[in-house]
Amino acid sequence: MMKRICLFAARVAMLALLVPAASARADTVLLIHGYLSSPLSWERTGVNEALAANGWPRAGIIEPREQVIIPPSKPKTGKNRVYNVHLPFRQPLDIQGNELSNALDMIEARHPGEPITLVGHSAGGLAARMSLVTRGKGNVTRLITIATPHLGTWRARQGLKITKNHGPFNIVKEVVGGRAYDDLKASKPLLWDLIPNLPGNALFWLNRQPHPDIDYVSIIHTKGFSGKGDWIAPAFSQDMNQVPPLQGKSAIVLLPSGHELGPRDADVLVDILNQKVK
């Protein structure tokens, strides 16, 4: 039965009910950033620091295209470890998923046989699902998504409309801003992928594929739209149970937060990672 947990304070001890107790504990975490972001998003928001303070130290930033892992400035040893991956956030989901698969290959080669938890923020959660479906789970035992638009987002269609406003008096471009407008234009293939229920795009395909039998947790941000979601994705779109192959398979955590990462996400992640997986 699907488990529902609402958090309206910084931490709730009842997160122990998220997943059932079992025999193994994940000791490697891979943090996956979202659109218009980078591995620094986990650093700036204090997520990396909170994880490190609770027994999950930084292990490095993975650059899949260069096949290198940039070590942390102050490496620490321990049973657990956290990697950050750098994905080409403007690229379509299949390319991001392939890059993430390369990163997982690197982790599994470095730590053979050890279980891995994927944590994806926003579109990073979709890249994680794309990798799991196309590559297979490998050593991945759990996927945690944060404010991920699993059913797409109307903002993608809005972004495409903005880029269609042409001419020397492009008022939309002036309002949006030059850099943001250029990012939208460079991201057209990804924006097409994120349009809700569009036959033929990557998300439509992904949401109809079998998914690996692993633990799934949906962290749903509810601030904005009267608690029905954040400014990017409605709450129902952030819920992996709404994806037909994952119906009834995802635990849920509700956070009164906007779309961006924040301290509450760090608190919840620490609690989830300290729980057993199947």
C-alpha positions in Angstrom: 0.0 0.0 0.0 1.3 3.5 -0.9 2.6 5.4 2.1 1.8 9.1 2.5 3.8 11.4 4.8 3.3 15.1 5.1 6.1 17.3 6.5 5.1 20.8 7.7 8.1 21.1 10.1 11.8 20.9 9.5 12.0 17.2 10.3 9.6 14.4 11.2 10.8 11.3 12.9 8.0 9.3 11.3 10.0 9.1 8.1 11.1 5.8 9.4 7.8 4.5 8.0 8.8 5.5 4.4 10.2 2.1 3.4 10.2 -1.3 5.0 13.2 -2.6 6.9 15.4 -5.0 5.0 18.9 -6.3 4.9 20.9 -3.8 3.0 21.8 -0.1 3.3 22.8 2.0 0.3 26.3 3.4 0.8 26.7 5.3 -2.5 24.5 8.3 -3.5 24.5 10.0 -6.9 23.0 13.5 -6.9 21.5 14.6 -10.2 20.9 18.3 -10.9 18.0 19.7 -12.9 17.5 22.2 -15.8 19.6 25.4 -15.9 21.6 24.0 -13.0 24.8 22.1 -12.1 26.4 20.1 -9.3 26.9 23.4 -7.5 23.1 23.6 -6.8 23.5 20.8 -4.2 26.4 22.8 -2.7 24.8 26.2 -2.7 21.6 25.0 -1.0 23.5 23.2 1.7 22.4 19.6 0.7 26.0 18.4 0.3 27.0 19.9 3.7 24.0 18.3 5.5 24.7 14.9 4.0 28.4 15.2 4.9 27.5 16.2 8.5 25.4 13.1 8.8 27.8 10.4 7.5 27.5 10.9 3.7 30.7 12.7 2.7 31.5 14.1 -0.7 33.2 11.7 -3.1 33.6 13.9 -6.1 31.9 15.4 -9.2 31.6 13.1 -12.2 32.1 14.5 -15.7 30.7 11.6 -17.8 31.8 13.0 -21.2 35.4 13.4 -20.0 35.2 10.1 -18.1 36.8 11.8 -15.0 35.8 12.2 -11.4 36.9 15.5 -9.8 37.8 14.7 -6.2 36.5 16.9 -3.4 38.9 19.6 -2.0 38.8 18.0 1.4 38.2 14.2 0.9 36.9 12.2 3.7 36.8 8.4 4.1 33.9 6.4 5.4 31.4 3.7 4.6 29.0 6.0 2.8 29.8 8.4 -0.1 28.0 11.0 -2.2 28.8 11.8 -5.9 27.5 14.7 -7.9 27.1 14.3 -11.7 27.4 17.1 -14.3 24.8 16.6 -17.0 24.2 18.7 -20.2 21.0 20.2 -18.9 19.9 21.8 -22.2 20.0 18.4 -24.0 17.0 16.1 -24.5 16.2 13.4 -22.0 17.7 10.5 -24.0 21.1 12.3 -24.1 21.0 13.2 -20.4 19.9 9.6 -19.6 22.9 8.3 -21.6 25.3 10.6 -19.8 23.9 9.5 -16.5 24.3 5.8 -17.5 28.0 6.5 -18.3 28.3 8.0 -14.8 26.8 4.9 -13.2 29.2 2.7 -15.2 32.1 4.7 -13.7 30.7 4.4 -10.2 30.1 0.6 -10.5 33.6 0.1 -11.9 35.0 2.0 -8.9 32.8 0.3 -6.3 31.8 -3.0 -7.7 28.7 -4.7 -6.3 27.8 -1.8 -3.9 24.2 -0.5 -3.9 23.5 3.0 -5.3 20.8 5.5 -4.5 19.9 8.0 -7.2 18.6 11.4 -6.2 17.3 13.7 -8.9 16.0 17.2 -8.6 13.5 18.5 -11.2 14.4 17.2 -14.7 17.3 15.3 -13.1 14.7 12.8 -11.8 13.6 12.2 -15.4 17.1 11.7 -16.6 17.4 9.1 -13.8 14.3 7.3 -14.9 15.5 7.3 -18.5 18.8 5.7 -17.5 17.0 3.1 -15.4 14.7 2.2 -18.3 17.3 2.1 -21.0 20.4 0.9 -19.2 18.7 -1.2 -16.5 19.1 -0.8 -12.8 22.6 -2.3 -12.4 23.5 -1.7 -8.8 20.8 1.0 -8.2 18.5 0.0 -5.4 16.5 3.3 -4.9 15.4 6.4 -6.8 14.4 9.6 -4.9 13.0 12.4 -7.0 12.6 16.0 -5.8 10.0 18.3 -7.5 10.3 16.3 -10.7 7.6 16.8 -13.3 7.0 13.1 -14.1 4.0 13.9 -16.2 5.5 17.0 -17.8 5.1 20.7 -17.2 3.0 23.3 -18.9 6.1 25.6 -18.5 7.8 23.7 -21.3 5.1 24.7 -23.8 5.2 28.2 -22.5 9.0 28.3 -23.0 8.6 27.1 -26.6 6.0 29.9 -27.3 8.4 32.5 -26.0 11.1 31.4 -28.4 8.7 31.8 -31.3 8.4 35.5 -30.7 10.7 36.9 -33.4 11.6 40.3 -34.9 13.6 43.4 -34.1 11.0 44.4 -31.4 11.0 41.2 -29.5 9.3 42.4 -26.4 9.2 38.9 -24.9 12.9 38.6 -25.2 13.4 41.9 -23.4 11.1 40.8 -20.6 12.6 37.3 -20.2 16.2 38.5 -20.5 18.8 37.8 -23.1 20.6 34.9 -21.3 17.3 33.2 -20.2 15.9 33.6 -23.8 19.1 32.1 -25.3 18.9 29.2 -22.8 15.3 28.5 -23.9 16.2 28.6 -27.6 19.1 26.2 -26.9 16.8 23.9 -25.0 14.0 23.4 -27.5 14.5 19.6 -27.8 14.3 19.2 -24.0 11.3 21.5 -23.8 9.5 19.3 -26.4 10.3 16.3 -24.2 8.7 17.9 -21.2 5.3 18.8 -22.8 2.6 16.8 -20.9 1.0 13.9 -22.7 2.5 14.6 -26.1 2.5 11.5 -28.3 6.0 11.0 -29.8 8.1 12.9 -27.2 10.5 11.2 -24.9 8.4 11.6 -21.7 5.3 10.1 -23.4 7.5 7.1 -24.3 9.2 6.9 -20.9 5.9 6.9 -19.0 4.8 3.7 -20.8 8.0 1.6 -20.3 8.5 -1.1 -17.6 10.6 0.3 -14.7 13.1 -1.7 -12.6 11.9 -3.3 -9.3 13.6 -0.9 -6.9 12.5 1.5 -4.1 10.9 4.8 -5.3 10.4 7.9 -3.3 8.6 11.1 -4.5 9.5 14.3 -2.6 6.7 16.6 -3.7 7.0 20.4 -3.3 3.7 22.0 -2.6 4.3 25.7 -2.1 2.3 27.8 -4.6 -1.0 27.1 -6.4 -2.8 26.7 -3.0 -0.6 23.8 -2.1 -1.2 21.9 -5.3 2.4 22.0 -6.5 5.2 24.5 -7.2 5.6 27.1 -9.9 7.0 24.5 -12.3 5.1 21.2 -11.7 1.7 20.4 -10.2 1.8 18.1 -7.2 0.2 15.2 -9.1 3.0 15.5 -11.8 5.7 15.2 -9.1 4.1 11.9 -7.8 5.7 8.8 -9.5 2.5 6.9 -8.6 0.9 8.8 -11.4 3.2 7.1 -13.9 1.3 4.0 -15.0 4.2 1.5 -14.6 4.9 2.9 -11.2 1.4 3.1 -9.8 1.4 2.3 -6.1 5.1 1.8 -6.0 6.4 5.2 -4.7 6.5 6.5 -1.2 5.5 10.1 -0.9 6.9 13.0 1.1 5.1 16.4 1.0 7.2 19.6 1.6 5.8 23.1 1.7 8.6 24.4 -0.6 9.0 26.1 -4.0 10.6 24.3 -6.9 14.1 25.0 -5.9 16.2 22.8 -3.6 16.2 23.9 0.1 17.3 23.0 3.6 14.1 20.9 4.1 15.2 18.7 1.2 18.5 18.1 3.0 16.7 17.1 6.2 14.4 14.7 4.4 17.2 13.1 2.4 19.2 12.4 5.5 16.3 10.6 7.1 15.5 8.6 3.9 19.1 7.6 3.3 19.3 6.2 6.9 16.4 3.9 6.2 16.8 0.4 4.9 16.0 -0.5 1.3 14.3 -3.7 0.0 
